[in-house]
Amino acid sequence: MELHAAIEQLHDRCAIYTSAPTAARLLDLIDWTPTTDLSQAVLLEPCAGEGAILLEAVRRLIRSFHSHGQTASLATLKPRIKSFELHAGAAATVRRFLRALLVEENLGPHLADQLVLEWVAERDFLLEKPGRATHVAANPPYVRWKNLPPILADIYREALPTMSTRGDLSVAFLNRMQEWAEDGGSIAALTSDRWMFAQYGDAFVENSKSRGWTITVADERPSDPFLRTVGAYSAIVVLTKSDRSIHRVSSNRREKARAIQRELLARHGSLFEAGCVVRVGPALGAGRTFILEPEQAAEVEDELIRPFLERRDLTDPVVETTRLRVVVPYDRCGMLIDPAQWPGFAAWIEGHKEALGKRSHFREKGEYWRTIDAVPALWSENPKLLMPELCNKPFVTLDRTTAIPTHSIYAIWPGEWPVEVLQRVLNGGLLELTAKAEAPALKQGWMRFYKRFLLKTPLPKWSHLSSEDRSGLAGDNCLQFDKIFERLFGFTPGATLVP
Ligand SMILES: C[S@@+](CC[C@H](N)C(=O)[O-])C[C@H]1O[C@@H](n2cnc3c(N)ncnc32)[C@H](O)[C@@H]1O
């Protein structure tokens, strides 16, 4: 495939444009506002598309110039904006929109023509030599590396550092944007949340930290972020080199919790090192289409029907039965099925073709019936602990039903720990410690857990505990449990840690 065709294909896959409220929000988060003096500022928009972010940024820039008494000329305005767009059609469109906006803002057609040419470069941002920007706002392309046209993947792999060429393209964009904002600039990006949870994002996150960047999630689930509905979840993240971070509870309380957490991790290791496995419930897509009442599930083959749990089902310590079912196109070994071999499923998808077919995700391949995430065999393993990502009191529920939880619930498989004991120990205060040390605090005492926080919860290996400690923790004697817990973790279970 030649380069031109590859760019067309990439654009087709990633041109999912930002909604106006989200564009405004991204700019607010980095203080690119009409009331800020932007006369010396430089905004980078690395992939302008048809200008959702760029046009709003320019509108704000002109208003800022007016409100701060600055003269709007080629010399004063030209250095303020730098934007790129790889696709010729999109670049032509954004230039046309931008020109109309500038004329509407009374800049005069000649100046408008000059600025449009200076501001929008029809070039590949990833291959550009980084310049300098004080502000960066973007909705970078979300395309998995394996789905990139090979000719482009080869060019990028050659030109970019390895840690930014894993997983999906947005990581490469974030990394490049950091280079532009190296001198104290702020970056706001609407991006898939995948790289933050997935292993492939770890190298980038670690590397960013080591270069002094703070990555903050300003909104983990913005509502209606795009102009059209897509079957992928996104987040708004802010990257800064200073300490200026959103929602960061950098209070004494957090510092104290972190100190306790550090000490316990050094002593025992983490939940990850203890062999526990954490996964978020698979994203399904298509609203509630895949979720069924038990009686609706009868027409589909049993193998493809699983118990399903939502947040409101997690009120008791143990789940023994479930209200709902979910239909998944994966067998119990985690293999994607072929609907032609499963007549019940084939009939069901036929009946739901309209809702399923609307999603952009798998339409190209004609696999409109797939769930966004795969459902590996792990989900059939029993038992596990479940924890909502959003909570005001962190606790885990024991699930004995092999349920698949909704995408906003985490599952923890206990490894070598007896699951009931693990539940008791985590609910005894270890999760609360993680929450206080790590989780972003939201309004009214709510907090958000991420997989990586859960994995960092201090926990010894079960096999490293003495046999007395193991039987004491697993036994019925509460006093004995409390004593061992306190000796291991330095506080009594249920005590308010770091009030
Ligand atoms: C997700 S859209 C976002 C468009 C716009 N910023 C918005 O928020 O609506 C991504 C855009 O990036 C463009 N793009 C993809 N790779 C690019 C690259 N390497 N350099 C510049 N633009 C690129 C695509 O053509 C597409 O228009």
The ligand as a Tripos MOL2 file, in Angstrom:
@<TRIPOS>MOLECULE
LIG
   27    29     1     0     0
SMALL
NO_CHARGES

@<TRIPOS>ATOM
      1 C1         -9.3940   11.8740   16.6000 C.3       1 LIG1
      2 S1         -9.2600   12.9850   15.2410 S.3       1 LIG1
      3 C2         -9.2740   14.5070   16.1320 C.3       1 LIG1
      4 C3         -9.5460   15.6940   15.3010 C.3       1 LIG1
      5 C4         -9.7320   16.9940   16.0460 C.3       1 LIG1
      6 N1         -8.5760   17.3570   16.8020 N.3       1 LIG1
      7 C5        -10.9100   16.9140   16.9880 C.2       1 LIG1
      8 O1        -10.6960   16.9450   18.1810 O.co2     1 LIG1
      9 O2        -12.0460   16.8140   16.5220 O.co2     1 LIG1
     10 C6         -7.5960   12.7210   14.8050 C.3       1 LIG1
     11 C7         -7.1100   13.4370   13.5500 C.3       1 LIG1
     12 O3         -5.6890   13.2380   13.5200 O.3       1 LIG1
     13 C8         -5.2700   13.1460   12.1930 C.3       1 LIG1
     14 N2         -3.9510   12.4830   12.2330 N.ar      1 LIG1
     15 C9         -3.6960   11.1650   12.3840 C.ar      1 LIG1
     16 N3         -2.3790   10.9440   12.4270 N.ar      1 LIG1
     17 C10        -1.7880   12.1550   12.3080 C.ar      1 LIG1
     18 C11        -0.4360   12.5730   12.2940 C.ar      1 LIG1
     19 N4          0.5430   11.6870   12.4300 N.pl3     1 LIG1
     20 N5         -0.1770   13.8880   12.1740 N.ar      1 LIG1
     21 C12        -1.1900   14.7870   12.0540 C.ar      1 LIG1
     22 N6         -2.4780   14.4450   12.0450 N.ar      1 LIG1
     23 C13        -2.7840   13.1470   12.1840 C.ar      1 LIG1
     24 C14        -6.3750   12.3580   11.5230 C.3       1 LIG1
     25 O4         -6.3830   12.5640   10.1330 O.3       1 LIG1
     26 C15        -7.6220   12.9170   12.2320 C.3       1 LIG1
     27 O5         -8.1730   13.9830   11.4850 O.3       1 LIG1
@<TRIPOS>BOND
     1     1     2 1
     2     2     3 1
     3     2    10 1
     4     3     4 1
     5     4     5 1
     6     5     6 1
     7     5     7 1
     8     7     8 2
     9     7     9 1
    10    10    11 1
    11    11    12 1
    12    11    26 1
    13    12    13 1
    14    13    14 1
    15    13    24 1
    16    14    15 ar
    17    14    23 ar
    18    15    16 ar
    19    16    17 ar
    20    17    18 ar
    21    17    23 ar
    22    18    19 1
    23    18    20 ar
    24    20    21 ar
    25    21    22 ar
    26    22    23 ar
    27    24    25 1
    28    24    26 1
    29    26    27 1
@<TRIPOS>SUBSTRUCTURE
     1 LIG1         1 GROUP 0 **** ****
